[in-house]
Amino acid sequence: MFIGEYQHSTDEKGRLAIPAKFRATLGERAVITRGLDRCLFLFSGNDWEELAKKIAAMPITDTNARGFGRLMLAGAMEAPIDAQGRILLPDYLRTYADIKKQAIVAGLYSRIEIWNDEAWAQYKTETESQSNEIASRLSELGI
């Protein structure tokens, strides 16, 4: 599982180091795509295959299903990890997530999210200020 929050810099080619503790779980085959909230999602190959199958099975007649499928599937690409433990963030994904020099790599159990560091700080501040309300809503889901 992926847990924890790390700050890393991208290099001039758009490569980003993945924390060593995440690399073993990712394995040799990782997939990166557009995420929600203007971040990027990074999945192990197996977790990506499971998600992609679910997305592909959604009805193409549903507008939301088509939009979500396009967001996730059309933006995806394999992200091999190089010998230094880095992945390449393609230009279109760096633009989508507004990642420049600094990025946050956050583990969220079965996926990794990659954020613009300023957007992550703002998101955390907003979420932390609403933590009681969020907890109340989650209790309705049995959490």
KAPE-V380234 format. One record per pair of residues at least 24 apart in sequence whose ideal C-beta (glycine too) atoms are under 10 Angstrom apart, sorted by sequence separation. I is the first residue (numbers start at 1). J is the second residue. D is the distance in Angstrom with one decimal. If there is no record, write none. Layout:
# KAPE-V380234
i-><I & I>
j-><J & J>
d-><D & D>
This chain:
# KAPE-V380234
i-><1 & 2 & 16 & 18 & 48 & 52 & 51 & 71 & 87 & 89 & 16 & 87 & 48 & 48 & 41 & 48 & 36 & 43 & 45 & 41 & 45 & 36 & 40 & 41 & 34 & 35 & 36 & 43 & 34 & 35 & 42 & 33 & 34 & 33 & 34 & 40 & 2 & 33 & 34 & 35 & 2 & 33 & 34 & 2 & 33 & 34 & 32 & 33 & 32 & 33 & 2 & 31 & 32 & 42 & 31 & 32 & 33 & 31 & 32 & 42 & 30 & 31 & 29 & 30 & 40 & 29 & 30 & 40 & 29 & 30 & 28 & 29 & 41 & 26 & 28 & 40 & 27 & 40 & 26 & 32 & 32 & 40 & 41 & 30 & 32 & 39 & 40 & 23 & 32 & 34 & 35 & 38 & 39 & 22 & 34 & 38 & 39 & 40 & 51 & 33 & 37 & 38 & 39 & 50 & 51 & 18 & 26 & 32 & 35 & 38 & 23 & 34 & 35 & 47 & 16 & 18 & 22 & 33 & 34 & 40 & 42 & 47 & 48 & 17 & 18 & 23 & 39 & 46 & 47 & 17 & 20 & 39 & 40 & 42 & 18 & 19 & 44 & 15 & 17 & 18 & 39 & 41 & 43 & 44 & 17 & 18 & 43 & 44 & 15 & 16 & 17 & 18 & 42 & 43 & 15 & 16 & 17 & 41 & 42 & 15 & 16 & 40 & 41 & 42 & 14 & 15 & 16 & 40 & 41 & 42 & 11 & 13 & 14 & 15 & 16 & 35 & 39 & 40 & 41 & 14 & 15 & 39 & 40 & 11 & 13 & 14 & 39 & 40 & 10 & 13 & 14 & 35 & 37 & 39 & 40 & 11 & 14 & 35 & 36 & 38 & 39 & 8 & 10 & 16 & 33 & 35 & 37 & 38 & 10 & 14 & 35 & 14 & 32 & 35 & 39 & 38 & 39 & 25 & 30 & 32 & 37 & 16 & 22 & 37 & 10 & 39 & 14 & 22 & 25 & 38 & 17 & 19 & 21 & 26 & 37 & 16 & 18 & 25 & 17 & 19 & 10 & 12 & 16 & 10 & 11 & 22 & 9 & 10 & 9 & 10 & 8 & 9 & 10 & 19 & 8 & 9 & 18 & 7 & 8 & 7 & 8 & 18 & 6 & 7 & 8 & 6 & 7 & 16 & 5 & 6 & 7 & 5 & 6 & 4 & 5 & 6 & 4 & 5 & 2 & 3 & 4 & 5 & 2 & 3 & 4 & 10 & 2 & 3 & 1 & 2 & 3 & 6 & 8 & 1 & 2 & 1 & 2 & 4 & 5 & 7 & 9 & 1 & 2 & 8 & 2 & 5 & 7 & 2 & 7 & 5 & 5>
j-><25 & 26 & 40 & 42 & 72 & 76 & 76 & 96 & 112 & 114 & 42 & 114 & 76 & 78 & 72 & 79 & 68 & 76 & 78 & 75 & 79 & 71 & 75 & 76 & 70 & 71 & 72 & 79 & 71 & 72 & 79 & 71 & 72 & 72 & 73 & 79 & 42 & 73 & 74 & 75 & 43 & 74 & 75 & 44 & 75 & 76 & 75 & 76 & 76 & 77 & 47 & 76 & 77 & 87 & 77 & 78 & 79 & 78 & 79 & 89 & 78 & 79 & 78 & 79 & 89 & 79 & 80 & 90 & 80 & 81 & 80 & 81 & 93 & 79 & 81 & 93 & 81 & 94 & 81 & 87 & 88 & 96 & 97 & 87 & 89 & 96 & 97 & 81 & 90 & 92 & 93 & 96 & 97 & 81 & 93 & 97 & 98 & 99 & 110 & 93 & 97 & 98 & 99 & 110 & 111 & 79 & 87 & 93 & 96 & 99 & 85 & 96 & 97 & 109 & 79 & 81 & 85 & 96 & 97 & 103 & 105 & 110 & 111 & 81 & 82 & 87 & 103 & 110 & 111 & 82 & 85 & 104 & 105 & 107 & 84 & 85 & 110 & 82 & 84 & 85 & 106 & 108 & 110 & 111 & 85 & 86 & 111 & 112 & 84 & 85 & 86 & 87 & 111 & 112 & 85 & 86 & 87 & 111 & 112 & 86 & 87 & 111 & 112 & 113 & 86 & 87 & 88 & 112 & 113 & 114 & 84 & 86 & 87 & 88 & 89 & 108 & 112 & 113 & 114 & 88 & 89 & 113 & 114 & 86 & 88 & 89 & 114 & 115 & 86 & 89 & 90 & 111 & 113 & 115 & 116 & 88 & 91 & 112 & 113 & 115 & 116 & 86 & 88 & 94 & 111 & 113 & 115 & 116 & 89 & 93 & 114 & 94 & 112 & 115 & 119 & 119 & 120 & 107 & 112 & 114 & 119 & 99 & 105 & 120 & 94 & 123 & 99 & 107 & 110 & 123 & 103 & 105 & 107 & 112 & 123 & 103 & 105 & 112 & 105 & 107 & 99 & 101 & 105 & 100 & 101 & 112 & 100 & 101 & 101 & 102 & 101 & 102 & 103 & 112 & 102 & 103 & 112 & 102 & 103 & 103 & 104 & 114 & 103 & 104 & 105 & 104 & 105 & 114 & 104 & 105 & 106 & 105 & 106 & 105 & 106 & 107 & 106 & 107 & 105 & 106 & 107 & 108 & 106 & 107 & 108 & 114 & 107 & 108 & 107 & 108 & 109 & 112 & 114 & 108 & 109 & 109 & 110 & 112 & 113 & 115 & 117 & 110 & 111 & 117 & 112 & 115 & 117 & 113 & 120 & 120 & 124>
d-><7.0 & 8.4 & 9.5 & 7.6 & 9.6 & 7.7 & 9.8 & 9.6 & 9.9 & 7.2 & 9.5 & 9.1 & 7.4 & 9.1 & 7.8 & 10.0 & 9.3 & 8.8 & 8.1 & 9.4 & 9.9 & 8.3 & 8.9 & 8.8 & 9.4 & 8.7 & 9.2 & 9.2 & 5.4 & 8.4 & 6.5 & 8.0 & 6.7 & 5.4 & 9.6 & 9.6 & 8.7 & 7.5 & 8.5 & 9.2 & 9.7 & 8.7 & 4.0 & 9.0 & 4.8 & 8.0 & 8.6 & 3.8 & 7.0 & 7.5 & 9.8 & 5.5 & 6.3 & 7.3 & 7.0 & 8.0 & 9.3 & 5.8 & 4.2 & 9.6 & 7.1 & 6.3 & 6.6 & 4.6 & 7.1 & 8.7 & 7.3 & 9.9 & 7.6 & 6.5 & 7.5 & 9.2 & 9.9 & 8.6 & 7.5 & 5.5 & 8.9 & 8.5 & 6.7 & 6.7 & 8.7 & 7.3 & 10.0 & 6.7 & 7.2 & 8.9 & 5.0 & 6.0 & 8.0 & 8.8 & 9.5 & 6.9 & 5.5 & 9.5 & 6.7 & 5.7 & 9.6 & 7.6 & 8.8 & 7.7 & 9.4 & 6.8 & 8.9 & 9.0 & 8.5 & 8.9 & 8.9 & 6.4 & 8.8 & 9.9 & 5.8 & 5.4 & 7.6 & 9.9 & 9.5 & 6.2 & 9.1 & 9.6 & 7.8 & 8.8 & 8.2 & 5.3 & 9.0 & 9.5 & 9.9 & 9.8 & 9.5 & 9.8 & 6.8 & 9.7 & 6.4 & 8.6 & 9.7 & 9.8 & 9.9 & 8.1 & 8.1 & 7.3 & 7.1 & 5.6 & 8.3 & 8.9 & 7.5 & 8.6 & 5.4 & 6.9 & 5.3 & 9.2 & 8.1 & 9.6 & 5.1 & 6.0 & 6.6 & 7.7 & 9.8 & 6.0 & 8.4 & 5.2 & 4.1 & 4.1 & 6.0 & 9.9 & 7.3 & 7.6 & 9.6 & 6.8 & 8.0 & 8.5 & 6.2 & 6.3 & 9.7 & 9.1 & 9.4 & 5.4 & 5.5 & 9.9 & 9.8 & 6.9 & 8.0 & 5.9 & 7.3 & 4.7 & 4.2 & 7.6 & 7.0 & 4.8 & 6.1 & 7.8 & 9.0 & 9.4 & 7.1 & 8.1 & 8.4 & 4.5 & 9.8 & 9.8 & 6.7 & 9.6 & 9.0 & 8.1 & 7.8 & 9.0 & 9.6 & 9.2 & 9.9 & 5.9 & 8.3 & 7.6 & 6.5 & 8.8 & 7.9 & 5.8 & 8.9 & 8.8 & 7.4 & 6.3 & 7.8 & 8.8 & 8.6 & 7.7 & 8.1 & 7.9 & 7.4 & 9.6 & 7.5 & 8.5 & 8.4 & 6.3 & 9.3 & 9.1 & 9.5 & 6.1 & 8.4 & 7.7 & 6.6 & 5.8 & 6.6 & 9.1 & 8.1 & 7.9 & 6.4 & 9.8 & 7.3 & 7.4 & 9.2 & 6.1 & 9.7 & 6.1 & 5.7 & 7.8 & 10.0 & 5.9 & 6.0 & 8.7 & 7.7 & 7.4 & 7.5 & 6.3 & 5.8 & 7.4 & 8.0 & 9.2 & 9.2 & 5.7 & 5.8 & 7.1 & 7.7 & 6.8 & 6.3 & 4.6 & 10.0 & 7.5 & 7.6 & 8.5 & 4.8 & 8.3 & 7.4 & 7.5 & 9.1 & 8.9 & 4.9 & 9.9 & 8.2 & 4.5 & 9.8 & 9.6 & 3.1 & 7.9 & 7.4 & 6.3 & 6.9 & 9.7 & 9.0 & 9.1 & 6.2 & 5.1 & 7.2 & 9.8 & 9.5 & 9.9 & 9.6 & 7.0 & 6.8 & 9.4 & 5.2 & 9.4 & 6.3 & 9.1 & 8.9 & 8.2 & 8.9>
